[in-house]
């Protein structure tokens, strides 16, 4: 980590992805409970290398992406949160669009981290790119993430039912921006 954080909140530092973050991403998803609502996510270095490349690519191509969240002065990743450019491949407003997402390390659950960090990330996104629609998807049954989405102003607009045997249903949310 040669540069400082991109953003700060009252309790956390938000860093852009770097090549040095691969090990931290693998550790972030190491515990099985961390992956409960993340579909096929795995702590495997190859899978996390692909996630790292996707996160860094969003920054390089679109000027926004997810942040790797740390406590001030610490190296360990405790979350991966932000607004990134996505293409989910099933339409329904989830392709070629800004998407919000948050993955918070298990020992940090229930502390308001996702709300705090996502408020900062979305405020920055709105200022840098103009307020616009942001989508997000939450696996059915992930009540904690549904509460975060609601607190951030997201409303459910649809649902994606995967093909038989291809994972759980996903609820689709969006944050709409009123035009003056």
N, C-alpha and C positions, 0 to 999 in steps of 0.2 A: 504494500500500500504506500505508494509514493506521493499521492496527492491527497488532499483533505476530502471530507464528505461534501457531496453536492448540496444537500439540504440537512437541516437539523430541526428536531422538534424539542420539546421541553426535556424529553428523556432519551432520545435516540438520534443516531447519525444515519443518514441515508446515502449510500455510496452507489455510484455507477459500477457495473460489472467490470472486472479485470480478469486476465488469464489466471491470476493467483487465487481466484475464488472457487475453483473446481472442488478442492478438498472440503471447503466449507459447505458447498451445496450437497455433497455426498453425506456429510455429517448431519445436515439439516433434515434429511429424509431417512436417516439410518433407522430410527425406531418405527416399528410396524404401525403404531397408532397414527404416526404422522401421515401415512399414506392412505388412511382409511377412506377419505373422500377425494382422492387425487387420481382416480382411474388407474391407468397402468403405470403410474410413476414408480420409479425404482431408485435406490441409492447407488446403483451401479455407475461407475465412473463414465462409461460410454453414454448412458442415458443423461447423466448430469452435464457431460460435455456438450451434448446436443441442446440442453436447456440453457446452458451458459452462452452458447453461440446464438441461440434464438433471442435471448435477452440482450446481448451485446448488439446483435443485428438490428433489433428494433431501434436502439439508440442511433446506430450508424445510418440507417435508412430513413427513419421517420423523425428523429430528434426527440424521442421520448421512449421510455421503457421502464422495466421494473428496477427497483432499488434493492440492494443488499443492506439489511438493517443490522446495525451493531449498537452496543452500548458505548458511550463515549470512552475513548482510550482502549477499547478491547478489540481483538481481532475476530473473535468467533461471530459467525452469522447467526442471528436469532430469528430472522425472518427474510422473506423475499416478497416484497409488496410494491405495487405501483400500477401504472397504466402503460400497457404495451400494445403494439400493433399485432393483431392476430388474424388468422385465417383458419377457421375450424373445419371447413370443408362440408358442412351440412346446411349451409344457408341460414335462414331464419334470423337474419340480422347479425350473425356471428362471423361473417367473412369480410376481410378487408376493412377492419374497423378497430378503433381504440377499444381495448378490453381492460377492465380492472381485475386485479387478482391479488390474493394475499395467502401466503403460507407462513404460519407462525410456529416456531419451535414449541414442542409440547410443554416444556417447563415454563413457558411464558403465556400459556393460555389463561384467559380470564382476567388479564391485567389491563385491558383496553389498548394493547399495542396496535392491533390492526386498525382500530378506529383512529387513533392518534396519527399513525404513519400515513394511512390512506387519506385522511383530511389534508395533510401537508402535501402529499403527492398530487391529489386532485386539484388543490388550489394552485400549485405550481403549473400543472398541465393547463388549467384554464387561463392562467396569465400568459403562459408561453405560446399556447396554440389556439387560444380563444375557446370560450365555453362551447361545447358541442356534445352530441350524444356519446355516451360511453356505455358499452355492454359489459355484462359479466355473467358467468354461468356457475351454478352451484349444484353439486350433486344432491339428488333427493335425499333428505334425511339429515343434512348438515345444518342443524338448527343454529349453531353458533355463527356460521357464515351468513345465514339468512338475516340474523340480527345485525351483523355488521353492515350488510348491504342496505337494510332498512334505515339504519342510522346515517348512512351516507346519501340517502335520497334515491336509492334504486327501487324500482317497482318491477314486479314480475310481469312479463308480457307474453311468455310462451313456455314451451316445454319441448325437449328433444328426447324422443324414445329411441334408444339405439337398437340396432338389429339384434335379433335373438342371440343370447349368449355373448354379447359384446359390451358388457358393463351395465351400469345403473342409469336410470333416467336422470336427466339434467334439467333443472329449472333455469330459464333464461330471464335475465333482468336487464334493465336499462335505466340510465339516468338521462332524462331529457332536459333540454335547456330551453327555457321560454325566450322567444325572440321579442325584443321590445318594438 
